[in-house]
């Protein structure tokens, strides 16, 4: 999952809950509420299925 204005990056399932909240806070202007919910669901899914590796980052 990528976006033009995303600040930083995060990888699931390695990221902690604190890192997720920091990442979402740093990108508060870049993600709407639905996108935030999707990212949180992706984090949960990666936590439940350790074979998944999901990265959210800028595409630059």
N, C-alpha and C positions, 0 to 999 in steps of 0.2 A: 504494500500500500504506500503510495507516494503522493506528495503534493508539492506545489511550487514554493510555497511560503513556510513550509514546516521548519521549525527551529529544532535542531538536534535530531536524534533518532532514538528508537527504543526497539529492543528485540525481546520477544516472548518465546519461551517461558522464563528466560534468564532474569528479566527485570522484576524488581520487587514492587510491592504495592506503593511504596513511597516514591520510587522512581516513576511509576505510572502517573501518579498525581502531580509530580513535578513537571513531567513532560506535558501533560494536559494543561497545566497552569501556564507553562511557557508558550503554549500555542493557543491560548484562550481566544485570540482574534482569528485564528486560522480554522478552527473546528466549530461547527454548529452543534447544538445539543444532540442531534441524531448521529453525527459523526463521532462524538465523544462516546456515546452509548455503544456504537459499533466497535470502537477500539477497546472498550472495556470488555465487551463480549469476546473479542478475539483473544484478549489476555486470558480470560477464563477458559476458553476452549483450549488454548495452548497449555494451560496449566493442567487440564484434565487429560490431554493427549500429548505426552512428552515427545512423541515423534514429530510433532509439528514445530516448525520454527517460523515465526512471523516477525517481520521487521516493518516498522513505520518510519519513513525518513523522507527527506527532501529529494526531489528527482534531479537536483543540480549537482 
